[in-house]
Amino acid sequence: IETAWQTLNDSQKGLSGVENHARLSITHYKGKTEVAAVTNEPIPGVPGTENGVLVFKILRNALDAPDRGKVCIVGRNPEAIWFDDYDDRVIFDEAGLYDYGRVDKKRIEIDPAVDIAV
């Protein structure tokens, strides 16, 4: 997933117009989901982000699109080929991509000593 995103992102550099509007999307049972971003840097004070994060965003879904635009943030896994390869790395999931019973919900603790701008 991350290699595909990087390949797409690199291929769009220097382009303008409609040719640079392609998105990497994956079909999830919740709806069409975009790989919106992949970072290389950790988020200070947030466990699981030491190697960066990947951001999924729901593009469209059924039932009047109640989850459209919601995101899920997971810790990076360069070997991942599907959503399930991130199920042990979920950091934030307002989209509910990992809320389907097979995944144990884990809460993370943010280090209060780290100043995070919101």
Jmol script that loads the backbone (N, CA, C; Angstrom):
load data "model"
ATOM      1  N   ILE A   1       0.833  -1.191   0.000  1.00  0.00           N
ATOM      2  CA  ILE A   1       0.000   0.000   0.000  1.00  0.00           C
ATOM      3  C   ILE A   1       0.877   1.255   0.000  1.00  0.00           C
ATOM      4  N   GLU A   2       1.874   1.267   0.869  1.00  0.00           N
ATOM      5  CA  GLU A   2       2.715   2.458   0.986  1.00  0.00           C
ATOM      6  C   GLU A   2       3.583   2.673  -0.246  1.00  0.00           C
ATOM      7  N   THR A   3       4.066   1.595  -0.830  1.00  0.00           N
ATOM      8  CA  THR A   3       4.857   1.700  -2.060  1.00  0.00           C
ATOM      9  C   THR A   3       3.991   2.216  -3.205  1.00  0.00           C
ATOM     10  N   ALA A   4       2.761   1.727  -3.296  1.00  0.00           N
ATOM     11  CA  ALA A   4       1.839   2.190  -4.341  1.00  0.00           C
ATOM     12  C   ALA A   4       1.542   3.675  -4.172  1.00  0.00           C
ATOM     13  N   TRP A   5       1.318   4.111  -2.923  1.00  0.00           N
ATOM     14  CA  TRP A   5       1.052   5.524  -2.673  1.00  0.00           C
ATOM     15  C   TRP A   5       2.255   6.372  -3.087  1.00  0.00           C
ATOM     16  N   GLN A   6       3.455   5.936  -2.710  1.00  0.00           N
ATOM     17  CA  GLN A   6       4.666   6.696  -3.050  1.00  0.00           C
ATOM     18  C   GLN A   6       4.867   6.773  -4.562  1.00  0.00           C
ATOM     19  N   THR A   7       4.610   5.664  -5.253  1.00  0.00           N
ATOM     20  CA  THR A   7       4.737   5.639  -6.714  1.00  0.00           C
ATOM     21  C   THR A   7       3.761   6.623  -7.348  1.00  0.00           C
ATOM     22  N   LEU A   8       2.510   6.611  -6.896  1.00  0.00           N
ATOM     23  CA  LEU A   8       1.506   7.541  -7.422  1.00  0.00           C
ATOM     24  C   LEU A   8       1.900   8.978  -7.108  1.00  0.00           C
ATOM     25  N   ASN A   9       2.285   9.241  -5.873  1.00  0.00           N
ATOM     26  CA  ASN A   9       2.669  10.587  -5.462  1.00  0.00           C
ATOM     27  C   ASN A   9       3.848  11.105  -6.287  1.00  0.00           C
ATOM     28  N   ASP A  10       4.862  10.271  -6.470  1.00  0.00           N
ATOM     29  CA  ASP A  10       6.030  10.670  -7.268  1.00  0.00           C
ATOM     30  C   ASP A  10       5.659  10.924  -8.727  1.00  0.00           C
ATOM     31  N   SER A  11       4.737  10.136  -9.263  1.00  0.00           N
ATOM     32  CA  SER A  11       4.356  10.274 -10.673  1.00  0.00           C
ATOM     33  C   SER A  11       3.599  11.565 -10.953  1.00  0.00           C
ATOM     34  N   GLN A  12       3.028  12.184  -9.917  1.00  0.00           N
ATOM     35  CA  GLN A  12       2.240  13.396 -10.105  1.00  0.00           C
ATOM     36  C   GLN A  12       3.048  14.676  -9.923  1.00  0.00           C
ATOM     37  N   LYS A  13       4.274  14.559  -9.499  1.00  0.00           N
ATOM     38  CA  LYS A  13       5.101  15.750  -9.300  1.00  0.00           C
ATOM     39  C   LYS A  13       5.357  16.429 -10.643  1.00  0.00           C
ATOM     40  N   GLY A  14       5.147  17.734 -10.669  1.00  0.00           N
ATOM     41  CA  GLY A  14       5.379  18.503 -11.884  1.00  0.00           C
ATOM     42  C   GLY A  14       4.196  18.529 -12.838  1.00  0.00           C
ATOM     43  N   LEU A  15       3.123  17.829 -12.498  1.00  0.00           N
ATOM     44  CA  LEU A  15       1.938  17.818 -13.361  1.00  0.00           C
ATOM     45  C   LEU A  15       0.969  18.899 -12.921  1.00  0.00           C
ATOM     46  N   SER A  16       0.090  19.297 -13.828  1.00  0.00           N
ATOM     47  CA  SER A  16      -0.952  20.254 -13.487  1.00  0.00           C
ATOM     48  C   SER A  16      -2.242  19.811 -14.153  1.00  0.00           C
ATOM     49  N   GLY A  17      -3.326  20.373 -13.688  1.00  0.00           N
ATOM     50  CA  GLY A  17      -4.610  20.037 -14.290  1.00  0.00           C
ATOM     51  C   GLY A  17      -5.131  18.687 -13.846  1.00  0.00           C
ATOM     52  N   VAL A  18      -5.984  18.119 -14.686  1.00  0.00           N
ATOM     53  CA  VAL A  18      -6.671  16.884 -14.335  1.00  0.00           C
ATOM     54  C   VAL A  18      -5.724  15.702 -14.143  1.00  0.00           C
ATOM     55  N   GLU A  19      -4.575  15.733 -14.794  1.00  0.00           N
ATOM     56  CA  GLU A  19      -3.653  14.593 -14.695  1.00  0.00           C
ATOM     57  C   GLU A  19      -3.039  14.429 -13.305  1.00  0.00           C
ATOM     58  N   ASN A  20      -3.136  15.426 -12.438  1.00  0.00           N
ATOM     59  CA  ASN A  20      -2.576  15.261 -11.095  1.00  0.00           C
ATOM     60  C   ASN A  20      -3.653  15.066 -10.029  1.00  0.00           C
ATOM     61  N   HIS A  21      -4.829  14.646 -10.434  1.00  0.00           N
ATOM     62  CA  HIS A  21      -5.922  14.437  -9.485  1.00  0.00           C
ATOM     63  C   HIS A  21      -6.198  12.970  -9.180  1.00  0.00           C
ATOM     64  N   ALA A  22      -5.351  12.066  -9.603  1.00  0.00           N
ATOM     65  CA  ALA A  22      -5.560  10.643  -9.316  1.00  0.00           C
ATOM     66  C   ALA A  22      -5.395  10.391  -7.821  1.00  0.00           C
ATOM     67  N   ARG A  23      -6.161   9.431  -7.302  1.00  0.00           N
ATOM     68  CA  ARG A  23      -6.084   9.057  -5.892  1.00  0.00           C
ATOM     69  C   ARG A  23      -5.877   7.557  -5.794  1.00  0.00           C
ATOM     70  N   LEU A  24      -5.136   7.143  -4.795  1.00  0.00           N
ATOM     71  CA  LEU A  24      -5.003   5.724  -4.517  1.00  0.00           C
ATOM     72  C   LEU A  24      -6.156   5.352  -3.591  1.00  0.00           C
ATOM     73  N   SER A  25      -7.054   4.505  -4.070  1.00  0.00           N
ATOM     74  CA  SER A  25      -8.188   4.108  -3.236  1.00  0.00           C
ATOM     75  C   SER A  25      -8.308   2.594  -3.179  1.00  0.00           C
ATOM     76  N   ILE A  26      -8.867   2.144  -2.068  1.00  0.00           N
ATOM     77  CA  ILE A  26      -9.052   0.726  -1.798  1.00  0.00           C
ATOM     78  C   ILE A  26     -10.501   0.537  -1.377  1.00  0.00           C
ATOM     79  N   THR A  27     -11.112  -0.547  -1.823  1.00  0.00           N
ATOM     80  CA  THR A  27     -12.490  -0.813  -1.429  1.00  0.00           C
ATOM     81  C   THR A  27     -12.513  -1.518  -0.080  1.00  0.00           C
ATOM     82  N   HIS A  28     -13.157  -0.885   0.867  1.00  0.00           N
ATOM     83  CA  HIS A  28     -13.354  -1.423   2.215  1.00  0.00           C
ATOM     84  C   HIS A  28     -14.849  -1.663   2.366  1.00  0.00           C
ATOM     85  N   TYR A  29     -15.255  -2.522   3.294  1.00  0.00           N
ATOM     86  CA  TYR A  29     -16.691  -2.758   3.450  1.00  0.00           C
ATOM     87  C   TYR A  29     -17.422  -1.493   3.882  1.00  0.00           C
ATOM     88  N   LYS A  30     -16.722  -0.517   4.467  1.00  0.00           N
ATOM     89  CA  LYS A  30     -17.335   0.748   4.853  1.00  0.00           C
ATOM     90  C   LYS A  30     -17.488   1.705   3.677  1.00  0.00           C
ATOM     91  N   GLY A  31     -16.804   1.440   2.575  1.00  0.00           N
ATOM     92  CA  GLY A  31     -16.883   2.306   1.408  1.00  0.00           C
ATOM     93  C   GLY A  31     -15.523   2.497   0.759  1.00  0.00           C
ATOM     94  N   LYS A  32     -15.521   3.224  -0.346  1.00  0.00           N
ATOM     95  CA  LYS A  32     -14.281   3.506  -1.073  1.00  0.00           C
ATOM     96  C   LYS A  32     -13.389   4.358  -0.172  1.00  0.00           C
ATOM     97  N   THR A  33     -12.157   3.890   0.036  1.00  0.00           N
ATOM     98  CA  THR A  33     -11.256   4.523   0.997  1.00  0.00           C
ATOM     99  C   THR A  33      -9.957   4.939   0.321  1.00  0.00           C
ATOM    100  N   GLU A  34      -9.602   6.205   0.491  1.00  0.00           N
ATOM    101  CA  GLU A  34      -8.375   6.746  -0.099  1.00  0.00           C
ATOM    102  C   GLU A  34      -7.194   6.599   0.859  1.00  0.00           C
ATOM    103  N   VAL A  35      -6.039   6.301   0.303  1.00  0.00           N
ATOM    104  CA  VAL A  35      -4.793   6.434   1.056  1.00  0.00           C
ATOM    105  C   VAL A  35      -4.416   7.901   0.864  1.00  0.00           C
ATOM    106  N   ALA A  36      -4.738   8.727   1.854  1.00  0.00           N
ATOM    107  CA  ALA A  36      -4.615  10.174   1.705  1.00  0.00           C
ATOM    108  C   ALA A  36      -3.203  10.693   1.924  1.00  0.00           C
ATOM    109  N   ALA A  37      -2.453  10.051   2.818  1.00  0.00           N
ATOM    110  CA  ALA A  37      -1.098  10.534   3.105  1.00  0.00           C
ATOM    111  C   ALA A  37      -0.274   9.449   3.773  1.00  0.00           C
ATOM    112  N   VAL A  38       1.022   9.531   3.562  1.00  0.00           N
ATOM    113  CA  VAL A  38       1.988   8.674   4.248  1.00  0.00           C
ATOM    114  C   VAL A  38       3.106   9.604   4.711  1.00  0.00           C
ATOM    115  N   THR A  39       3.417   9.551   6.005  1.00  0.00           N
ATOM    116  CA  THR A  39       4.488  10.399   6.533  1.00  0.00           C
ATOM    117  C   THR A  39       5.680   9.549   6.949  1.00  0.00           C
ATOM    118  N   ASN A  40       6.819  10.177   7.048  1.00  0.00           N
ATOM    119  CA  ASN A  40       8.033   9.490   7.487  1.00  0.00           C
ATOM    120  C   ASN A  40       8.440   9.862   8.902  1.00  0.00           C
ATOM    121  N   GLU A  41       7.885  10.930   9.422  1.00  0.00           N
ATOM    122  CA  GLU A  41       8.291  11.443  10.730  1.00  0.00           C
ATOM    123  C   GLU A  41       7.322  11.007  11.823  1.00  0.00           C
ATOM    124  N   PRO A  42       7.829  10.815  13.041  1.00  0.00           N
ATOM    125  CA  PRO A  42       6.959  10.460  14.163  1.00  0.00           C
ATOM    126  C   PRO A  42       6.124  11.655  14.607  1.00  0.00           C
ATOM    127  N   ILE A  43       5.030  11.376  15.300  1.00  0.00           N
ATOM    128  CA  ILE A  43       4.231  12.422  15.932  1.00  0.00           C
ATOM    129  C   ILE A  43       4.683  12.450  17.391  1.00  0.00           C
ATOM    130  N   PRO A  44       5.285  13.541  17.843  1.00  0.00           N
ATOM    131  CA  PRO A  44       5.826  13.590  19.204  1.00  0.00           C
ATOM    132  C   PRO A  44       4.778  13.232  20.256  1.00  0.00           C
ATOM    133  N   GLY A  45       5.142  12.309  21.137  1.00  0.00           N
ATOM    134  CA  GLY A  45       4.272  11.923  22.237  1.00  0.00           C
ATOM    135  C   GLY A  45       3.206  10.905  21.901  1.00  0.00           C
ATOM    136  N   VAL A  46       3.128  10.471  20.646  1.00  0.00           N
ATOM    137  CA  VAL A  46       2.099   9.506  20.254  1.00  0.00           C
ATOM    138  C   VAL A  46       2.763   8.167  19.939  1.00  0.00           C
ATOM    139  N   PRO A  47       2.566   7.184  20.806  1.00  0.00           N
ATOM    140  CA  PRO A  47       3.156   5.861  20.573  1.00  0.00           C
ATOM    141  C   PRO A  47       2.649   5.245  19.272  1.00  0.00           C
ATOM    142  N   GLY A  48       3.492   4.492  18.614  1.00  0.00           N
ATOM    143  CA  GLY A  48       3.104   3.822  17.380  1.00  0.00           C
ATOM    144  C   GLY A  48       3.388   4.620  16.128  1.00  0.00           C
ATOM    145  N   THR A  49       3.885   5.853  16.313  1.00  0.00           N
ATOM    146  CA  THR A  49       4.149   6.707  15.152  1.00  0.00           C
ATOM    147  C   THR A  49       5.640   6.881  14.892  1.00  0.00           C
ATOM    148  N   GLU A  50       6.456   6.076  15.529  1.00  0.00           N
ATOM    149  CA  GLU A  50       7.915   6.233  15.445  1.00  0.00           C
ATOM    150  C   GLU A  50       8.443   6.227  14.012  1.00  0.00           C
ATOM    151  N   ASN A  51       7.811   5.499  13.129  1.00  0.00           N
ATOM    152  CA  ASN A  51       8.248   5.417  11.728  1.00  0.00           C
ATOM    153  C   ASN A  51       7.337   6.188  10.784  1.00  0.00           C
ATOM    154  N   GLY A  52       6.491   7.046  11.337  1.00  0.00           N
ATOM    155  CA  GLY A  52       5.532   7.786  10.533  1.00  0.00           C
ATOM    156  C   GLY A  52       4.160   7.134  10.575  1.00  0.00           C
ATOM    157  N   VAL A  53       3.224   7.711   9.837  1.00  0.00           N
ATOM    158  CA  VAL A  53       1.845   7.216   9.827  1.00  0.00           C
ATOM    159  C   VAL A  53       1.297   7.168   8.409  1.00  0.00           C
ATOM    160  N   LEU A  54       0.190   6.473   8.275  1.00  0.00           N
ATOM    161  CA  LEU A  54      -0.568   6.425   7.031  1.00  0.00           C
ATOM    162  C   LEU A  54      -1.976   6.901   7.365  1.00  0.00           C
ATOM    163  N   VAL A  55      -2.547   7.747   6.522  1.00  0.00           N
ATOM    164  CA  VAL A  55      -3.882   8.280   6.752  1.00  0.00           C
ATOM    165  C   VAL A  55      -4.822   7.741   5.682  1.00  0.00           C
ATOM    166  N   PHE A  56      -5.868   7.024   6.138  1.00  0.00           N
ATOM    167  CA  PHE A  56      -6.943   6.583   5.255  1.00  0.00           C
ATOM    168  C   PHE A  56      -8.087   7.582   5.381  1.00  0.00           C
ATOM    169  N   LYS A  57      -8.803   7.835   4.289  1.00  0.00           N
ATOM    170  CA  LYS A  57      -9.960   8.738   4.314  1.00  0.00           C
ATOM    171  C   LYS A  57     -11.085   8.100   3.512  1.00  0.00           C
ATOM    172  N   ILE A  58     -12.279   8.045   4.098  1.00  0.00           N
ATOM    173  CA  ILE A  58     -13.418   7.478   3.376  1.00  0.00           C
ATOM    174  C   ILE A  58     -13.890   8.487   2.334  1.00  0.00           C
ATOM    175  N   LEU A  59     -13.891   8.061   1.076  1.00  0.00           N
ATOM    176  CA  LEU A  59     -14.314   8.930  -0.027  1.00  0.00           C
ATOM    177  C   LEU A  59     -15.819   8.906  -0.214  1.00  0.00           C
ATOM    178  N   ARG A  60     -16.389   7.705  -0.161  1.00  0.00           N
ATOM    179  CA  ARG A  60     -17.848   7.581  -0.283  1.00  0.00           C
ATOM    180  C   ARG A  60     -18.262   6.256   0.327  1.00  0.00           C
ATOM    181  N   ASN A  61     -19.494   6.264   0.836  1.00  0.00           N
ATOM    182  CA  ASN A  61     -20.037   5.040   1.400  1.00  0.00           C
ATOM    183  C   ASN A  61     -21.551   5.046   1.260  1.00  0.00           C
ATOM    184  N   ALA A  62     -22.143   3.951   1.581  1.00  0.00           N
ATOM    185  CA  ALA A  62     -23.593   3.792   1.427  1.00  0.00           C
ATOM    186  C   ALA A  62     -24.344   4.540   2.533  1.00  0.00           C
ATOM    187  N   LEU A  63     -25.646   4.474   2.465  1.00  0.00           N
ATOM    188  CA  LEU A  63     -26.521   5.040   3.496  1.00  0.00           C
ATOM    189  C   LEU A  63     -26.317   6.538   3.695  1.00  0.00           C
ATOM    190  N   ASP A  64     -26.428   7.293   2.640  1.00  0.00           N
ATOM    191  CA  ASP A  64     -26.336   8.754   2.686  1.00  0.00           C
ATOM    192  C   ASP A  64     -24.991   9.280   3.187  1.00  0.00           C
ATOM    193  N   ALA A  65     -23.978   8.469   3.045  1.00  0.00           N
ATOM    194  CA  ALA A  65     -22.591   8.868   3.316  1.00  0.00           C
ATOM    195  C   ALA A  65     -22.338   9.454   4.709  1.00  0.00           C
ATOM    196  N   PRO A  66     -22.778   8.786   5.783  1.00  0.00           N
ATOM    197  CA  PRO A  66     -22.523   9.343   7.121  1.00  0.00           C
ATOM    198  C   PRO A  66     -21.047   9.365   7.500  1.00  0.00           C
ATOM    199  N   ASP A  67     -20.243   8.530   6.881  1.00  0.00           N
ATOM    200  CA  ASP A  67     -18.822   8.471   7.226  1.00  0.00           C
ATOM    201  C   ASP A  67     -17.919   9.150   6.203  1.00  0.00           C
ATOM    202  N   ARG A  68     -18.504   9.751   5.197  1.00  0.00           N
ATOM    203  CA  ARG A  68     -17.699  10.399   4.156  1.00  0.00           C
ATOM    204  C   ARG A  68     -16.799  11.471   4.759  1.00  0.00           C
ATOM    205  N   GLY A  69     -15.522  11.431   4.397  1.00  0.00           N
ATOM    206  CA  GLY A  69     -14.561  12.408   4.886  1.00  0.00           C
ATOM    207  C   GLY A  69     -13.905  12.044   6.205  1.00  0.00           C
ATOM    208  N   LYS A  70     -14.392  11.004   6.874  1.00  0.00           N
ATOM    209  CA  LYS A  70     -13.782  10.593   8.140  1.00  0.00           C
ATOM    210  C   LYS A  70     -12.464   9.883   7.858  1.00  0.00           C
ATOM    211  N   VAL A  71     -11.559   9.942   8.826  1.00  0.00           N
ATOM    212  CA  VAL A  71     -10.221   9.396   8.625  1.00  0.00           C
ATOM    213  C   VAL A  71      -9.865   8.324   9.646  1.00  0.00           C
ATOM    214  N   CYS A  72      -8.833   7.594   9.297  1.00  0.00           N
ATOM    215  CA  CYS A  72      -8.226   6.600  10.175  1.00  0.00           C
ATOM    216  C   CYS A  72      -6.720   6.776  10.035  1.00  0.00           C
ATOM    217  N   ILE A  73      -6.025   6.834  11.161  1.00  0.00           N
ATOM    218  CA  ILE A  73      -4.573   6.992  11.151  1.00  0.00           C
ATOM    219  C   ILE A  73      -3.951   5.743  11.757  1.00  0.00           C
ATOM    220  N   VAL A  74      -3.014   5.167  11.025  1.00  0.00           N
ATOM    221  CA  VAL A  74      -2.332   3.949  11.482  1.00  0.00           C
ATOM    222  C   VAL A  74      -0.824   4.153  11.406  1.00  0.00           C
ATOM    223  N   GLY A  75      -0.096   3.419  12.237  1.00  0.00           N
ATOM    224  CA  GLY A  75       1.361   3.430  12.152  1.00  0.00           C
ATOM    225  C   GLY A  75       1.800   2.744  10.870  1.00  0.00           C
ATOM    226  N   ARG A  76       2.899   3.187  10.318  1.00  0.00           N
ATOM    227  CA  ARG A  76       3.371   2.639   9.037  1.00  0.00           C
ATOM    228  C   ARG A  76       3.737   1.168   9.117  1.00  0.00           C
ATOM    229  N   ASN A  77       3.520   0.491   7.997  1.00  0.00           N
ATOM    230  CA  ASN A  77       3.920  -0.901   7.808  1.00  0.00           C
ATOM    231  C   ASN A  77       4.258  -1.064   6.331  1.00  0.00           C
ATOM    232  N   PRO A  78       5.515  -0.881   5.947  1.00  0.00           N
ATOM    233  CA  PRO A  78       5.906  -0.945   4.536  1.00  0.00           C
ATOM    234  C   PRO A  78       5.576  -2.272   3.851  1.00  0.00           C
ATOM    235  N   GLU A  79       5.350  -3.320   4.628  1.00  0.00           N
ATOM    236  CA  GLU A  79       5.026  -4.633   4.059  1.00  0.00           C
ATOM    237  C   GLU A  79       3.521  -4.827   3.844  1.00  0.00           C
ATOM    238  N   ALA A  80       2.705  -3.881   4.267  1.00  0.00           N
ATOM    239  CA  ALA A  80       1.246  -4.030   4.199  1.00  0.00           C
ATOM    240  C   ALA A  80       0.739  -4.086   2.761  1.00  0.00           C
ATOM    241  N   ILE A  81      -0.169  -5.035   2.523  1.00  0.00           N
ATOM    242  CA  ILE A  81      -0.817  -5.110   1.212  1.00  0.00           C
ATOM    243  C   ILE A  81      -2.332  -4.944   1.324  1.00  0.00           C
ATOM    244  N   TRP A  82      -2.865  -4.891   2.557  1.00  0.00           N
ATOM    245  CA  TRP A  82      -4.304  -4.712   2.752  1.00  0.00           C
ATOM    246  C   TRP A  82      -4.554  -4.111   4.122  1.00  0.00           C
ATOM    247  N   PHE A  83      -5.784  -3.677   4.383  1.00  0.00           N
ATOM    248  CA  PHE A  83      -6.157  -3.069   5.657  1.00  0.00           C
ATOM    249  C   PHE A  83      -5.739  -3.924   6.851  1.00  0.00           C
ATOM    250  N   ASP A  84      -5.931  -5.221   6.746  1.00  0.00           N
ATOM    251  CA  ASP A  84      -5.639  -6.122   7.869  1.00  0.00           C
ATOM    252  C   ASP A  84      -4.185  -6.063   8.317  1.00  0.00           C
ATOM    253  N   ASP A  85      -3.307  -5.632   7.458  1.00  0.00           N
ATOM    254  CA  ASP A  85      -1.896  -5.548   7.826  1.00  0.00           C
ATOM    255  C   ASP A  85      -1.588  -4.366   8.743  1.00  0.00           C
ATOM    256  N   TYR A  86      -2.604  -3.549   9.020  1.00  0.00           N
ATOM    257  CA  TYR A  86      -2.447  -2.420   9.934  1.00  0.00           C
ATOM    258  C   TYR A  86      -3.273  -2.597  11.207  1.00  0.00           C
ATOM    259  N   ASP A  87      -3.978  -3.708  11.359  1.00  0.00           N
ATOM    260  CA  ASP A  87      -4.925  -3.826  12.471  1.00  0.00           C
ATOM    261  C   ASP A  87      -4.288  -3.738  13.854  1.00  0.00           C
ATOM    262  N   ASP A  88      -3.002  -3.975  13.960  1.00  0.00           N
ATOM    263  CA  ASP A  88      -2.314  -3.838  15.245  1.00  0.00           C
ATOM    264  C   ASP A  88      -1.604  -2.492  15.382  1.00  0.00           C
ATOM    265  N   ARG A  89      -1.878  -1.564  14.461  1.00  0.00           N
ATOM    266  CA  ARG A  89      -1.179  -0.272  14.446  1.00  0.00           C
ATOM    267  C   ARG A  89      -2.144   0.911  14.433  1.00  0.00           C
ATOM    268  N   VAL A  90      -3.402   0.688  14.775  1.00  0.00           N
ATOM    269  CA  VAL A  90      -4.410   1.743  14.719  1.00  0.00           C
ATOM    270  C   VAL A  90      -4.140   2.776  15.811  1.00  0.00           C
ATOM    271  N   ILE A  91      -4.066   4.034  15.399  1.00  0.00           N
ATOM    272  CA  ILE A  91      -3.815   5.139  16.320  1.00  0.00           C
ATOM    273  C   ILE A  91      -5.090   5.938  16.539  1.00  0.00           C
ATOM    274  N   PHE A  92      -5.824   6.198  15.466  1.00  0.00           N
ATOM    275  CA  PHE A  92      -7.060   6.984  15.519  1.00  0.00           C
ATOM    276  C   PHE A  92      -7.974   6.451  14.433  1.00  0.00           C
ATOM    277  N   ASP A  93      -9.245   6.200  14.774  1.00  0.00           N
ATOM    278  CA  ASP A  93     -10.146   5.599  13.785  1.00  0.00           C
ATOM    279  C   ASP A  93     -11.569   6.136  13.892  1.00  0.00           C
ATOM    280  N   GLU A  94     -11.767   7.403  13.509  1.00  0.00           N
ATOM    281  CA  GLU A  94     -13.121   7.951  13.510  1.00  0.00           C
ATOM    282  C   GLU A  94     -13.954   7.354  12.380  1.00  0.00           C
ATOM    283  N   ALA A  95     -13.292   6.810  11.362  1.00  0.00           N
ATOM    284  CA  ALA A  95     -13.983   6.219  10.214  1.00  0.00           C
ATOM    285  C   ALA A  95     -14.541   4.834  10.525  1.00  0.00           C
ATOM    286  N   GLY A  96     -14.044   4.200  11.568  1.00  0.00           N
ATOM    287  CA  GLY A  96     -14.514   2.864  11.926  1.00  0.00           C
ATOM    288  C   GLY A  96     -14.007   1.771  11.008  1.00  0.00           C
ATOM    289  N   LEU A  97     -12.879   2.003  10.352  1.00  0.00           N
ATOM    290  CA  LEU A  97     -12.344   0.994   9.437  1.00  0.00           C
ATOM    291  C   LEU A  97     -11.910  -0.271  10.167  1.00  0.00           C
ATOM    292  N   TYR A  98     -11.576  -0.138  11.434  1.00  0.00           N
ATOM    293  CA  TYR A  98     -11.112  -1.296  12.205  1.00  0.00           C
ATOM    294  C   TYR A  98     -12.092  -1.666  13.314  1.00  0.00           C
ATOM    295  N   ASP A  99     -13.318  -1.234  13.188  1.00  0.00           N
ATOM    296  CA  ASP A  99     -14.345  -1.524  14.187  1.00  0.00           C
ATOM    297  C   ASP A  99     -15.274  -2.610  13.653  1.00  0.00           C
ATOM    298  N   TYR A 100     -14.733  -3.813  13.477  1.00  0.00           N
ATOM    299  CA  TYR A 100     -15.550  -4.896  12.952  1.00  0.00           C
ATOM    300  C   TYR A 100     -15.362  -6.197  13.705  1.00  0.00           C
ATOM    301  N   GLY A 101     -15.097  -6.099  14.982  1.00  0.00           N
ATOM    302  CA  GLY A 101     -15.091  -7.270  15.835  1.00  0.00           C
ATOM    303  C   GLY A 101     -13.837  -8.116  15.825  1.00  0.00           C
ATOM    304  N   ARG A 102     -13.115  -8.200  14.722  1.00  0.00           N
ATOM    305  CA  ARG A 102     -11.913  -9.028  14.662  1.00  0.00           C
ATOM    306  C   ARG A 102     -10.725  -8.330  15.295  1.00  0.00           C
ATOM    307  N   VAL A 103     -10.853  -7.026  15.472  1.00  0.00           N
ATOM    308  CA  VAL A 103      -9.723  -6.248  15.962  1.00  0.00           C
ATOM    309  C   VAL A 103      -9.997  -5.812  17.394  1.00  0.00           C
ATOM    310  N   ASP A 104      -9.071  -6.086  18.281  1.00  0.00           N
ATOM    311  CA  ASP A 104      -9.182  -5.612  19.654  1.00  0.00           C
ATOM    312  C   ASP A 104      -8.869  -4.129  19.664  1.00  0.00           C
ATOM    313  N   LYS A 105      -9.762  -3.350  20.272  1.00  0.00           N
ATOM    314  CA  LYS A 105      -9.494  -1.918  20.362  1.00  0.00           C
ATOM    315  C   LYS A 105      -8.414  -1.674  21.404  1.00  0.00           C
ATOM    316  N   LYS A 106      -7.480  -0.839  21.048  1.00  0.00           N
ATOM    317  CA  LYS A 106      -6.404  -0.479  21.958  1.00  0.00           C
ATOM    318  C   LYS A 106      -6.393   1.033  22.087  1.00  0.00           C
ATOM    319  N   ARG A 107      -6.280   1.480  23.301  1.00  0.00           N
ATOM    320  CA  ARG A 107      -6.167   2.915  23.531  1.00  0.00           C
ATOM    321  C   ARG A 107      -4.696   3.256  23.703  1.00  0.00           C
ATOM    322  N   ILE A 108      -4.337   4.409  23.201  1.00  0.00           N
ATOM    323  CA  ILE A 108      -2.958   4.846  23.392  1.00  0.00           C
ATOM    324  C   ILE A 108      -2.951   5.983  24.400  1.00  0.00           C
ATOM    325  N   GLU A 109      -1.874   6.095  25.094  1.00  0.00           N
ATOM    326  CA  GLU A 109      -1.689   7.174  26.054  1.00  0.00           C
ATOM    327  C   GLU A 109      -0.719   8.178  25.444  1.00  0.00           C
ATOM    328  N   ILE A 110      -1.108   9.441  25.482  1.00  0.00           N
ATOM    329  CA  ILE A 110      -0.233  10.498  24.985  1.00  0.00           C
ATOM    330  C   ILE A 110       0.593  11.003  26.156  1.00  0.00           C
ATOM    331  N   ASP A 111       1.880  11.107  25.961  1.00  0.00           N
ATOM    332  CA  ASP A 111       2.796  11.554  26.998  1.00  0.00           C
ATOM    333  C   ASP A 111       2.480  13.010  27.338  1.00  0.00           C
ATOM    334  N   PRO A 112       2.021  13.297  28.567  1.00  0.00           N
ATOM    335  CA  PRO A 112       1.658  14.674  28.925  1.00  0.00           C
ATOM    336  C   PRO A 112       2.858  15.623  28.952  1.00  0.00           C
ATOM    337  N   ALA A 113       4.062  15.080  28.988  1.00  0.00           N
ATOM    338  CA  ALA A 113       5.258  15.923  29.018  1.00  0.00           C
ATOM    339  C   ALA A 113       5.583  16.516  27.650  1.00  0.00           C
ATOM    340  N   VAL A 114       4.957  15.981  26.599  1.00  0.00           N
ATOM    341  CA  VAL A 114       5.233  16.464  25.251  1.00  0.00           C
ATOM    342  C   VAL A 114       4.188  17.505  24.877  1.00  0.00           C
ATOM    343  N   ASP A 115       4.647  18.670  24.446  1.00  0.00           N
ATOM    344  CA  ASP A 115       3.762  19.754  24.050  1.00  0.00           C
ATOM    345  C   ASP A 115       3.313  19.532  22.609  1.00  0.00           C
ATOM    346  N   ILE A 116       2.003  19.319  22.406  1.00  0.00           N
ATOM    347  CA  ILE A 116       1.465  19.074  21.066  1.00  0.00           C
ATOM    348  C   ILE A 116       0.545  20.230  20.693  1.00  0.00           C
ATOM    349  N   ALA A 117       0.841  20.906  19.593  1.00  0.00           N
ATOM    350  CA  ALA A 117      -0.009  21.997  19.115  1.00  0.00           C
ATOM    351  C   ALA A 117      -1.233  21.415  18.441  1.00  0.00           C
ATOM    352  N   VAL A 118      -2.403  21.937  18.795  1.00  0.00           N
ATOM    353  CA  VAL A 118      -3.656  21.457  18.192  1.00  0.00           C
ATOM    354  C   VAL A 118      -4.292  22.573  17.419  1.00  0.00           C
TER     355      VAL A 118
END
end "model"
wireframe off; spacefill off
backbone 0.3
color backbone group
